[in-house]
Amino acid sequence: MTQQPTALPKPKLGEPYLLTPGPLTTSIDVKEAMLRDWGSWDGDFKAMTAELRKGLISLLGDGSEAYDCVPIQGSGTFAVEAMLGSFTPKTKKTLILSNGAYGKRAVETMAYLGRPVEVLDKGDYLPPRGPEVAALLKADPEISHVLIVHCETSSGILNPLQEISDAVAAADRTLLIDSMSAFGSIPVEPSKLQFAAMVSSANKCIEGVPGFGFVIAHRAELEAAKGNSHSISLDVHAQWAHMEKSGQWRFTPPTHVVAAFLEALRAHKAEGGVAARGARYRTNRDAMVSGMRALGFETLLDAEWLSPIIVTFFCPADPAFSFPRFYELMKARGFILYPGKLTVVDSFRVGCIGQMDEHVMRGVTAAASDVLKEMGVESAAPPAEALAERAKLAA
């Protein structure tokens, strides 16, 4: 019997919706979970940590028994660095599949670590594809690991994880997944994918608040990672071994964030899990994109690659349009947008995740219509050169 999703509560009076890829709009229950203090070494909090780890592993579905979860204090970038520093070799190359800011950040992280990389840079518009990854791996036996960003939120592109996993597995190499903004709404299933480790964080699709990320890794990979890390605080093996032995975090944990996250995990399950959460986000995206396109806005990406997490729009060419003013006027109507993060064209982003449904997203597009009129923008169409550049790069 399919579980019916619970109704979404309205945010507090005067609290805006965060149309971002996280931090995002959270439920009242998640906020209220942070009103109690917890002792970081106390048995009750150790039980909370155990529940957190078990709950996240359960989201993997079939094959999850081979994996374990290691929470890491800090933002999602801390968890990405922890994964790269703990699981990539110091001599062999790691192939970074880059098509946006977070792929570039992974390359930068590896430079800080002093570890060799190969980079497949697809720009802002296109995903890496299985055949080209397979060709790179065949041509260079020095590549041992491959990193893919599941959803590249700088453009909103949803990368083809399955075909990349298949290509990496066929070449007998090791896959690492940055599923920061996708895990919890888009399946990452060991029964279908072969991966050594993946990362996400508390304030994304589980709809918690910022404060920790987490690494989900194959137990054999965790064992093999002993002594490989560059950092005392970002050593995934050391954190895992300590938690296995004592049930505690090695260093001061974000206790209130953990309490909020457990409430968010329970709500995630009550809504219907990964499938239901992803379905709501896709409905949000479709309602919002349809409404924005009706106003004349153009998405950066073709429909095939639009993620249900966040959507990038070109800024209008109309000289009356100014994103800073558009942002402030939208905020005054209760919606906080996300600036663009592209290198080629001016853009902005609208998130689809968090405690929002399609009715909220229709409110977003209605507000955008009002704001364009107030600004005196006659057309939301993008500059012709932006569309030409997209066509050129996509060719």
C-alpha positions as CSV (number, residue, x, y, z in Angstrom):
1,M,0.0,0.0,0.0
2,T,1.5,3.4,-1.0
3,Q,1.9,5.8,1.8
4,Q,0.2,9.2,1.2
5,P,2.5,12.2,1.6
6,T,1.9,14.4,4.5
7,A,0.7,18.0,4.0
8,L,3.3,20.6,4.0
9,P,2.9,23.3,6.8
10,K,3.2,26.9,5.9
11,P,6.3,28.7,7.1
12,K,6.2,31.0,10.1
13,L,4.5,34.4,9.5
14,G,7.1,36.7,7.8
15,E,9.6,33.9,7.1
16,P,10.5,33.8,3.4
17,Y,10.8,30.7,1.3
18,L,14.5,29.8,0.4
19,L,14.6,29.0,-3.3
20,T,18.1,27.6,-2.9
21,P,19.9,24.2,-3.1
22,G,20.4,24.4,0.7
23,P,20.2,25.9,3.2
24,L,16.5,25.6,2.5
25,T,13.1,26.1,4.0
26,T,12.6,23.6,6.9
27,S,9.6,22.5,8.7
28,I,8.4,23.8,12.1
29,D,9.1,20.4,13.6
30,V,12.7,20.5,12.4
31,K,13.2,24.0,13.9
32,E,11.6,23.0,17.2
33,A,13.9,20.0,17.5
34,M,16.8,22.4,18.1
35,L,15.3,23.9,21.2
36,R,16.8,21.2,23.6
37,D,20.4,20.9,24.6
38,W,22.2,17.5,24.4
39,G,25.4,16.2,26.0
40,S,27.7,15.1,23.2
41,W,29.1,12.1,25.3
42,D,25.7,11.2,26.8
43,G,24.1,7.8,26.0
44,D,21.0,9.5,24.6
45,F,23.1,11.4,22.0
46,K,25.1,8.3,21.1
47,A,21.7,6.6,20.4
48,M,20.8,9.6,18.2
49,T,24.1,9.2,16.2
50,A,23.4,5.5,15.7
51,E,19.9,6.3,14.5
52,L,21.2,8.9,12.1
53,R,23.8,6.5,10.6
54,K,21.3,3.7,10.3
55,G,18.6,5.9,8.8
56,L,20.9,7.2,6.1
57,I,22.2,3.8,5.1
58,S,18.6,2.6,4.7
59,L,18.1,5.2,1.9
60,L,20.4,3.2,-0.3
61,G,18.0,0.3,-0.7
62,D,19.2,-3.1,-1.8
63,G,22.9,-3.7,-1.3
64,S,23.1,-1.2,1.6
65,E,24.4,-3.9,4.0
66,A,27.9,-3.5,2.5
67,Y,28.0,0.2,3.3
68,D,28.4,2.3,6.4
69,C,27.8,6.0,7.2
70,V,30.3,8.4,8.6
71,P,29.0,11.9,9.6
72,I,31.6,14.7,9.3
73,Q,31.3,18.1,11.1
74,G,31.1,21.1,8.8
75,S,29.6,22.0,5.5
76,G,29.2,19.7,2.5
77,T,32.6,20.9,1.2
78,F,34.2,19.5,4.3
79,A,32.7,16.1,3.5
80,V,33.8,16.2,-0.1
81,E,37.4,17.0,1.0
82,A,37.2,14.2,3.6
83,M,36.1,11.7,0.9
84,L,38.8,12.8,-1.6
85,G,41.5,12.9,1.1
86,S,40.6,9.5,2.5
87,F,39.9,7.5,-0.6
88,T,42.0,8.8,-3.5
89,P,45.5,7.5,-3.9
90,K,48.5,9.8,-3.5
91,T,50.3,8.5,-6.6
92,K,47.6,7.3,-9.1
93,K,45.4,9.9,-10.9
94,T,41.8,10.7,-10.1
95,L,39.6,11.7,-13.1
96,I,37.4,14.6,-12.2
97,L,34.3,14.9,-14.3
98,S,33.6,18.7,-14.3
99,N,30.7,20.7,-15.7
100,G,30.4,23.5,-13.2
101,A,31.6,25.1,-10.1
102,Y,31.6,22.0,-7.9
103,G,33.6,20.0,-10.3
104,K,36.1,22.8,-10.4
105,R,36.2,22.9,-6.6
106,A,37.0,19.2,-6.5
107,V,40.0,19.9,-8.9
108,E,41.1,22.7,-6.6
109,T,40.7,20.5,-3.5
110,M,43.0,17.9,-5.1
111,A,45.5,20.6,-5.9
112,Y,45.6,21.5,-2.2
113,L,46.0,17.8,-1.4
114,G,48.9,17.5,-3.9
115,R,47.3,14.5,-5.6
116,P,47.4,14.0,-9.4
117,V,44.2,14.5,-11.4
118,E,42.9,14.3,-15.0
119,V,40.0,16.6,-15.8
120,L,37.2,16.2,-18.3
121,D,35.7,19.7,-18.4
122,K,32.3,19.9,-20.2
123,G,31.7,23.5,-19.5
124,D,28.3,24.8,-18.1
125,Y,25.8,23.1,-20.5
126,L,26.6,19.5,-21.0
127,P,27.0,16.3,-19.0
128,P,29.9,13.8,-19.2
129,R,28.9,10.7,-21.1
130,G,29.8,7.1,-20.5
131,P,31.6,6.5,-23.8
132,E,34.0,9.4,-23.5
133,V,34.8,8.4,-19.9
134,A,35.4,4.9,-21.1
135,A,37.8,6.2,-23.7
136,L,39.7,8.3,-21.2
137,L,40.1,5.4,-18.9
138,K,41.2,3.1,-21.7
139,A,43.8,5.6,-22.8
140,D,45.3,6.2,-19.3
141,P,45.9,3.3,-17.0
142,E,47.3,5.7,-14.4
143,I,43.7,6.8,-13.6
144,S,42.5,4.7,-10.7
145,H,39.5,6.7,-9.4
146,V,36.7,8.8,-11.0
147,L,34.7,11.6,-9.3
148,I,31.3,12.6,-10.6
149,V,29.1,15.4,-9.3
150,H,25.6,13.9,-9.3
151,C,23.7,17.2,-9.6
152,E,25.9,20.2,-10.5
153,T,23.9,23.0,-8.8
154,S,25.8,25.9,-10.5
155,S,23.9,25.0,-13.7
156,G,21.2,22.7,-12.4
157,I,22.4,19.8,-14.6
158,L,21.6,16.3,-13.5
159,N,24.5,14.1,-14.6
160,P,23.9,10.6,-16.0
161,L,25.2,8.7,-13.0
162,Q,24.2,5.2,-14.2
163,E,26.1,5.3,-17.5
164,I,29.2,6.8,-15.7
165,S,29.0,4.1,-13.1
166,D,28.8,1.4,-15.8
167,A,31.8,2.9,-17.7
168,V,33.9,3.1,-14.6
169,A,33.0,-0.5,-13.5
170,A,33.7,-1.9,-17.0
171,A,37.2,-0.4,-16.8
172,D,37.7,-1.8,-13.3
173,R,38.2,1.6,-11.8
174,T,36.8,3.1,-8.6
175,L,33.9,5.6,-8.5
176,L,33.4,8.4,-6.0
177,I,30.1,10.3,-6.0
178,D,29.4,13.9,-4.9
179,S,25.7,13.6,-4.4
180,M,25.5,16.7,-2.2
181,S,22.3,18.1,-3.6
182,A,20.7,15.0,-4.9
183,F,20.9,12.3,-2.3
184,G,17.5,11.7,-0.6
185,S,15.5,12.6,-3.7
186,I,17.3,10.8,-6.5
187,P,18.2,7.1,-6.0
188,V,21.8,6.1,-5.3
189,E,21.4,2.4,-5.2
190,P,24.3,-0.1,-4.7
191,S,22.1,-2.8,-6.5
192,K,22.5,-0.7,-9.7
193,L,25.6,1.4,-9.2
194,Q,29.1,0.4,-8.3
195,F,30.7,3.0,-6.1
196,A,33.3,3.2,-3.3
197,A,31.9,6.2,-1.5
198,M,29.5,9.1,-1.8
199,V,28.8,12.3,0.1
200,S,25.9,14.6,0.9
201,S,25.0,16.9,3.7
202,A,22.3,17.6,6.3
203,N,20.8,20.7,4.7
204,K,19.9,19.3,1.3
205,C,17.2,16.9,0.2
206,I,16.6,15.4,3.7
207,E,15.6,19.0,4.6
208,G,17.7,19.4,7.8
209,V,19.8,22.4,8.7
210,P,23.5,23.1,8.0
211,G,26.2,21.7,10.3
212,F,27.4,18.3,9.1
213,G,28.0,16.3,5.9
214,F,28.2,12.6,5.7
215,V,30.2,10.0,3.8
216,I,28.6,6.7,2.9
217,A,31.3,4.2,1.9
218,H,31.7,0.5,1.3
219,R,33.1,-1.1,4.4
220,A,36.0,-2.6,2.6
221,E,37.0,0.9,1.3
222,L,36.7,2.3,4.8
223,E,39.1,-0.4,6.1
224,A,41.5,0.3,3.3
225,A,41.5,4.1,3.9
226,K,43.4,3.8,7.2
227,G,46.4,6.2,7.2
228,N,45.6,7.7,3.8
229,S,44.1,11.0,4.9
230,H,46.0,14.3,4.9
231,S,44.0,15.7,7.8
232,I,43.2,14.8,11.4
233,S,39.7,16.3,11.4
234,L,38.7,15.0,7.9
235,D,40.0,11.5,8.3
236,V,37.0,9.3,7.4
237,H,38.6,6.1,8.5
238,A,39.5,7.6,11.9
239,Q,36.0,9.0,12.4
240,W,34.4,5.7,11.4
241,A,36.7,3.6,13.6
242,H,36.0,5.8,16.6
243,M,32.3,5.7,16.1
244,E,32.4,1.9,15.7
245,K,34.3,1.6,19.0
246,S,32.6,4.2,21.2
247,G,29.4,5.4,19.4
248,Q,30.7,8.9,19.7
249,W,32.1,11.6,17.3
250,R,35.8,12.2,17.7
251,F,35.4,16.0,18.1
252,T,32.5,18.2,19.3
253,P,29.4,17.3,17.3
254,P,26.7,19.7,16.1
255,T,24.2,18.3,18.6
256,H,21.3,20.6,17.7
257,V,21.8,19.9,14.0
258,V,21.8,16.2,14.6
259,A,18.5,16.5,16.6
260,A,17.0,18.5,13.8
261,F,18.2,16.0,11.2
262,L,16.6,13.1,12.9
263,E,13.3,14.9,12.8
264,A,13.9,15.6,9.1
265,L,14.7,11.9,8.5
266,R,11.5,10.8,10.1
267,A,9.5,13.3,8.0
268,H,11.3,12.0,4.9
269,K,10.2,8.5,5.7
270,A,6.6,9.6,6.4
271,E,6.4,11.4,3.1
272,G,7.3,8.1,1.3
273,G,11.1,8.1,1.1
274,V,13.3,8.9,-1.8
275,A,10.7,8.2,-4.5
276,A,8.1,10.5,-2.9
277,R,10.5,13.2,-2.1
278,G,11.9,13.2,-5.7
279,A,8.4,13.2,-7.1
280,R,7.4,16.3,-5.1
281,Y,10.6,18.1,-6.3
282,R,9.9,17.2,-9.9
283,T,6.4,18.5,-9.6
284,N,7.8,21.7,-8.1
285,R,10.3,22.1,-11.0
286,D,7.7,21.5,-13.7
287,A,5.2,24.0,-12.2
288,M,7.9,26.6,-11.8
289,V,9.6,26.1,-15.2
290,S,6.3,26.2,-17.0
291,G,5.4,29.5,-15.3
292,M,8.7,31.1,-15.8
293,R,8.8,30.1,-19.5
294,A,5.3,31.6,-19.9
295,L,6.8,34.9,-18.7
296,G,9.5,34.7,-21.4
297,F,12.4,33.4,-19.2
298,E,14.7,30.7,-20.8
299,T,16.4,27.9,-19.0
300,L,20.1,27.4,-19.4
301,L,19.7,23.7,-20.0
302,D,17.6,21.6,-22.4
303,A,14.7,19.8,-20.7
304,E,16.6,16.5,-20.9
305,W,19.2,17.7,-18.3
306,L,17.0,19.8,-16.0
307,S,17.4,18.5,-12.4
308,P,14.5,18.5,-9.9
309,I,16.9,20.3,-7.5
310,I,17.6,23.7,-8.9
311,V,17.0,25.4,-12.3
312,T,19.2,28.1,-13.9
313,F,17.7,30.8,-16.0
314,F,19.3,33.4,-18.2
315,C,18.9,36.9,-17.1
316,P,16.7,38.9,-19.5
317,A,18.3,41.1,-22.1
318,D,15.8,44.0,-21.4
319,P,17.9,46.9,-20.1
320,A,15.3,47.5,-17.4
321,F,16.2,44.2,-15.8
322,S,18.7,44.2,-12.9
323,F,19.2,41.0,-10.9
324,P,20.0,42.8,-7.6
325,R,16.7,44.7,-7.8
326,F,14.8,41.6,-9.1
327,Y,16.2,39.7,-6.1
328,E,15.1,42.4,-3.5
329,L,11.6,42.7,-5.0
330,M,11.2,38.9,-5.0
331,K,12.4,38.8,-1.4
332,A,9.9,41.5,-0.4
333,R,7.2,39.1,-1.7
334,G,8.6,36.2,0.4
335,F,10.9,34.4,-2.0
336,I,14.7,34.4,-1.7
337,L,16.4,33.4,-5.0
338,Y,20.0,32.2,-5.7
339,P,22.5,34.2,-7.8
340,G,24.0,32.7,-10.9
341,K,27.4,30.9,-10.7
342,L,28.3,30.6,-14.4
343,T,31.4,31.9,-16.1
344,V,29.9,32.5,-19.6
345,V,26.5,34.3,-19.2
346,D,24.5,36.2,-16.6
347,S,22.1,34.0,-14.8
348,F,20.1,33.3,-11.7
349,R,18.8,30.1,-10.1
350,V,15.6,29.0,-8.5
351,G,15.6,26.0,-6.2
352,C,12.9,23.4,-6.1
353,I,13.8,21.6,-2.8
354,G,12.8,22.2,0.8
355,Q,9.4,22.5,2.4
356,M,7.6,23.7,-0.7
357,D,5.0,22.3,-3.1
358,E,3.7,23.1,-6.5
359,H,1.3,25.8,-5.0
360,V,4.3,27.6,-3.6
361,M,6.1,27.4,-7.0
362,R,3.1,28.9,-8.7
363,G,3.3,31.7,-6.2
364,V,6.9,32.2,-7.2
365,T,6.0,32.7,-10.9
366,A,3.1,35.0,-10.0
367,A,5.5,37.1,-7.9
368,A,8.0,37.2,-10.8
369,S,5.3,38.4,-13.1
370,D,4.5,41.3,-10.7
371,V,8.1,42.1,-10.2
372,L,8.8,42.3,-13.9
373,K,5.9,44.7,-14.3
374,E,7.2,46.8,-11.4
375,M,10.7,47.0,-12.9
376,G,9.3,47.9,-16.3
377,V,10.7,44.8,-18.0
378,E,8.8,44.3,-21.3
379,S,10.5,41.0,-22.2
380,A,12.2,38.3,-20.1
381,A,13.9,36.8,-23.1
382,P,17.7,36.3,-22.8
383,P,20.3,38.0,-24.9
384,A,20.6,36.5,-28.4
385,E,24.4,36.0,-27.8
386,A,23.7,33.9,-24.7
387,L,21.5,31.5,-26.7
388,A,24.1,31.5,-29.5
389,E,26.9,30.7,-27.0
390,R,24.7,27.8,-25.6
391,A,24.1,26.4,-29.1
392,K,27.8,26.7,-29.9
393,L,29.0,24.9,-26.8
394,A,26.3,22.3,-27.1
395,A,27.1,21.5,-30.7
